[in-house]
Amino acid sequence: QVQLVESGGGLVQPGGSLRLSCAASGSMFSFYTMGWYRQAPGKQRELVAVSTSGGSTNYADSVKGRFTISRDKVKKMVYLQMNSLKPEDTAVYYCNAEDPIVRNIVTWGKGTLVTVSS
């Protein structure tokens, strides 16, 4: 079973950048589809970006061109580079692992808070 721990959140001004990291432990990391989701106060959790084991990526329309997901299979790490941050990007960001065969979420991290404010 994989376990996930996010880091890298914090306070940043509008227009700034942050890089979130997700450290995975356990086996089968290379097999899973890895994703970043976020949940803003009073809103539902939403997909931000995903990265498949084959290297494909997909992004929410609201972050296309600003965020980049990447993964390092050797280090078992997933990253989310966030540029040109906006106040509406403020949320708790979660990393997850999905079994691509049965399309089930295997596990979630506990999240890291990103606050975009001047």
Buried (B, 14 or more C-beta within 10 A) or exposed (E): EBEBEBEBBEEBEEEBEBEBBBBBEEEEBEEBBBBBBBBBEEEEBEBBBBBBBEEEEBBBEEBEEBBBBBBEEEEBBBBBBBBEBEEEBBBBBBBBBBEEEEEEEBBBBEBBEBBBEE
